[in-house]
């Protein structure tokens, strides 16, 4: 067994997997079969979509924990450590568990000629490790977030899906999922095993005809009561249920809809998990935690805050801007510190950010080959009119400059960026 530590765990996983993204289920199914098909040994709630998957999964997991169930929560990507990707009852596993399980998997891959000649991807290996650890911990139920897509995603090997949850769908990863919203929705909706056990956020009416299951329609099911930096309050009606005055711990207008989606998923799951009650739903929504998504970080002076958000595509940034405009409308001066991965729609994101009438501070993610260069960011940003435009190689030079004359500093554009910044602050 190789001698590895958690500090180079990612490097180890990379070494035993193939580079890049490899859509398809053949490799992961083969790998899972070699380790006893752990994907068939626990019930799961499967969460797919373009944006909002992580926070929706976090809400569902929190509801289940507050209902008295032992849970696993598998999400991606991580912000600072791969250990964040799998939580058991809300807690990360030890370094040794991850390392030992990965080492066992490496031996399996090495000893099988078929799979060693067609190596699974990084995400496929990580998913196999996570499924094996979930079985080891004998959870009552797992909440599993898909990686990319749905139909050909490694998580779509799950054998006992009790609810399929589809969050907001928008155009992203077109090289793998298709170049239209309809093609992308096909990839997402294909995970549905049973229409009676599926729910879609319903944020795009054009897609209704492609979905078979319950649709949570914004105006018909949800009435917003209030939004603030403390959270949101809203009323939800669905089927025979009417839940008034639901409170979320997470801020942002989109978290109202993500939490409502999680609530409906929990109500569907309650047929199999009867300890889910209105009281545990309320407790779960009000105590859920999801780092790096409209997360307020108070600064040492106690007077200002950083607002961190990992939104990285046009739809996510648009919803972020909508939330900032609503919740922080009393703030006179807002600055934005932004960077992105170079394969994202940077102009589309900056177009929406520009609606905040804010100063823009461009930067890069250190030691990240995918990060867009300041030169490229500035060239794109210069096509829009800004209150002020500055460039800083170091992210914290940008953040410190942004703090000087502004009441709020929004740091956004990439989960990799948020992970880097957060690791230095928390």
HUJO-V550595 format. One record per backbone hydrogen bond with DSSP energy under -0.5 kcal/mol. NH is the residue of the N-H (numbers start at 0). CO is the residue of the C=O. E is the energy in kcal/mol with one decimal. If there is no record, write none. Layout:
# HUJO-V550595
nh co e
NH CO E
NH CO E
This chain:
# HUJO-V550595
nh co e
3 1 -1.0
7 4 -1.1
8 5 -1.5
11 7 -2.0
12 8 -2.5
13 9 -2.5
14 10 -2.0
15 11 -1.2
16 13 -1.1
17 119 -2.7
23 151 -1.3
28 24 -2.5
29 25 -2.1
30 26 -2.6
31 27 -2.8
32 28 -2.0
33 29 -1.6
34 30 -0.8
34 31 -0.8
35 32 -1.2
36 31 -3.1
39 36 -1.6
40 37 -1.9
43 159 -2.7
44 141 -2.7
45 43 -0.6
45 162 -2.3
46 44 -0.5
46 143 -3.0
47 45 -0.5
47 164 -3.1
48 148 -0.5
49 167 -3.0
50 167 -1.5
55 51 -2.1
56 52 -2.7
57 53 -2.3
58 54 -2.3
59 55 -2.4
60 56 -2.8
61 57 -2.3
62 58 -2.2
63 59 -2.3
64 60 -2.6
65 61 -2.3
66 62 -0.8
67 64 -1.5
68 63 -2.2
70 68 -0.6
71 140 -1.4
72 86 -2.4
73 142 -2.7
74 72 -0.5
74 84 -2.3
83 80 -2.0
84 81 -1.7
85 82 -0.8
86 72 -2.2
87 90 -2.9
88 70 -2.3
88 86 -0.6
90 87 -1.6
92 85 -0.7
97 93 -1.5
98 94 -2.5
99 95 -3.0
100 96 -2.2
101 97 -2.4
102 98 -2.3
103 99 -2.1
104 100 -2.0
105 101 -2.2
106 102 -1.7
107 103 -1.7
108 104 -2.5
109 105 -2.4
110 106 -2.0
111 107 -0.6
111 108 -0.9
112 110 -0.6
115 111 -2.3
116 112 -1.3
117 113 -0.6
121 17 -0.7
124 120 -2.5
125 121 -2.5
126 122 -2.5
127 123 -2.2
128 124 -2.4
129 125 -2.5
130 126 -2.8
131 127 -2.0
132 128 -2.1
133 129 -2.4
134 130 -2.0
135 131 -1.9
136 132 -1.7
137 134 -1.5
138 133 -1.0
139 69 -2.4
140 69 -1.5
141 42 -2.3
142 71 -3.3
143 44 -2.8
143 141 -0.6
144 73 -2.8
144 142 -0.5
145 46 -3.0
150 186 -1.6
152 149 -1.1
155 152 -2.1
156 153 -1.0
157 154 -1.6
158 38 -1.9
159 38 -0.6
161 43 -2.8
161 159 -0.7
162 43 -0.9
163 196 -2.6
164 45 -3.3
164 162 -0.5
165 198 -2.8
166 47 -2.9
166 164 -0.6
167 50 -0.7
171 169 -0.5
175 172 -1.7
176 172 -2.4
177 173 -1.5
183 179 -2.2
184 180 -2.3
185 181 -1.8
186 182 -1.5
187 183 -1.8
188 184 -3.6
189 185 -1.4
190 187 -1.5
191 188 -1.8
196 193 -2.5
197 194 -1.2
198 163 -2.4
199 213 -2.5
200 165 -2.3
206 203 -1.9
207 204 -1.2
209 206 -1.6
210 206 -0.7
210 207 -1.3
212 210 -0.6
213 197 -2.6
215 199 -3.0
215 213 -0.5
216 214 -1.1
220 216 -2.4
221 217 -1.2
222 234 -2.3
223 221 -0.5
224 232 -2.6
225 232 -2.0
227 230 -1.8
230 227 -1.1
231 247 -0.6
232 225 -2.7
233 245 -1.9
234 222 -2.7
235 242 -3.0
236 220 -2.5
237 240 -2.3
240 237 -2.8
242 235 -3.2
243 241 -0.6
245 233 -2.7
247 231 -2.1
248 284 -2.0
254 251 -1.1
255 251 -0.6
255 252 -1.2
256 252 -0.8
257 253 -2.3
258 254 -2.1
259 255 -1.8
260 256 -2.2
261 257 -2.2
262 258 -2.1
263 259 -2.3
264 260 -2.3
265 261 -2.3
266 262 -2.4
267 263 -2.3
268 264 -2.3
269 265 -1.4
270 267 -1.2
271 268 -1.8
272 268 -2.2
275 272 -1.9
276 274 -0.7
280 276 -2.1
281 277 -2.5
282 278 -2.2
283 279 -2.4
284 280 -2.4
285 281 -1.9
286 282 -0.8
286 283 -0.5
287 283 -0.9
292 289 -0.9
293 291 -0.5
294 307 -2.7
295 293 -0.6
296 305 -3.1
297 295 -0.6
298 303 -2.3
301 298 -2.1
304 406 -0.6
305 296 -2.3
306 408 -2.8
307 294 -2.8
307 305 -0.6
308 410 -2.2
309 291 -1.6
316 312 -2.7
317 313 -2.4
318 314 -2.0
319 315 -1.9
320 316 -2.9
321 317 -2.1
322 318 -2.1
323 319 -2.8
324 320 -2.6
325 321 -1.5
326 322 -3.3
327 323 -2.2
328 325 -0.7
330 327 -1.7
334 407 -2.6
335 358 -2.6
336 409 -3.1
337 335 -0.6
337 360 -2.5
338 411 -1.3
341 369 -2.9
343 340 -1.9
345 343 -1.9
348 344 -2.0
349 345 -2.9
350 346 -2.5
351 347 -1.3
352 348 -2.2
353 349 -2.3
354 351 -1.5
355 352 -2.1
356 353 -1.7
358 333 -1.1
359 387 -3.1
360 335 -3.2
361 359 -0.5
361 389 -3.1
362 337 -1.8
363 392 -0.7
365 363 -0.7
367 364 -1.2
368 366 -0.5
370 367 -1.1
371 339 -2.9
376 372 -2.6
377 373 -3.1
378 374 -2.0
379 375 -2.0
380 376 -3.0
381 377 -2.1
382 379 -1.4
383 380 -2.1
385 383 -0.5
386 357 -1.0
387 357 -0.5
389 359 -2.4
391 361 -2.8
396 393 -0.6
397 393 -1.8
398 394 -2.4
399 395 -2.5
400 396 -2.0
401 397 -2.2
402 398 -1.6
403 399 -0.7
403 400 -0.7
405 402 -0.7
406 332 -2.2
407 332 -1.4
408 304 -1.6
409 334 -3.2
409 407 -0.6
410 306 -2.8
410 408 -0.6
411 336 -2.3
411 409 -0.6
412 308 -0.6
412 310 -0.9
417 413 -2.3
418 414 -2.6
419 415 -2.0
420 416 -2.6
421 417 -3.0
422 418 -1.8
423 419 -0.8
423 420 -0.9
424 420 -0.7
424 421 -0.9
425 421 -2.8
